[in-house]
């Protein structure tokens, strides 16, 4: 995967490793970036995983990238190479396949990040991932479509792998709610909106600030807590200042999402695109209502907590929905989700069974 920094893919693999039988599998990671201590690197090492650093693929370093991967896979024998970084998967999975490894391409997103040219190059390289992988994984149908096209519908080794979570960690707790709200200096009678996600273009924080400005017009004491870090932090803070809502927005940084979701009253999620945002599953598991964009797969709609709006809708329309929502008995939603495939225990067992089959076959 790209890095050990905290994000959706990283939480997926961490949940997977934590819940699989580690006496049967030795799981190591190849990344091009580590983390500053707020990611999953330390936890992976505590679980017995090795973390290796390989070059970041930049197109112009193609030959050096190939050389590094060939040398790495000659020095370290693996039965399976599971590719979460799809932009260069056509390269490293091809090398792995030539060396006798079972190969997996795994699509976690419905789109590509960056400007026009970066997105173009990423899409061109990513499209070849299916040709060099024995098994195709995706977190949703739209994520599969992005990487494999229509071929995934008939490919015999395609598997939908939900972004499962530890349901126990997201069971609503009123004491946790009170503690976090006290930390944030948010009163019981204040509306606390929330967002969890890396501050990057895909997440559409610009529009999130516009929505919040409209929410404040309806509920003057409303607050917004943004959980996460990222390259757009300064830009988003400036947007809040220009809209005159800087006193209503809390930038919490990288925090325990489960605890902060319990403190929230509604999650606002206006992303341009997502593969299968595990954040929404987490929100539903805490009984937290969600107002999100209709660009996101409907596979995520597991409860009546989910409410959708078009990104073409006015921010004021989003705000009216946000201010109208209220749900009691938040613990009951966790019980509903515990018996689904989105519970990480069953998800880890399923992926482990696939690993077993691959090893026996190869």
Secondary structure by P-SEA (a helix, b strand, c coil): cccccccaaaaaaaaaaacccccccbbbbbbccccccccaaaaaaaabbbbbbbbcccccaaaaaaaaaaaaaaaccccbbbbccccaaaaaaaaaaaaccbbbbbbccccccccaaaaaaaaaaaaaccccccbbbbccaaaaaacccccccccccccccccccccccccccaaaaaaaaaaacccccbbbbbcccccccccaaaaaaaaaaaaaaacccbbbbbcccccaaaaaaaaaaaaccccccccccccaaaaaaaaccbbbbbcccccccaaaaaaaaacbbbbbbccccccccccccbbbbbccccaaaaaaaaaaccccccaaaaaaaccccccaaaaaaaaaaaaaaaaaac
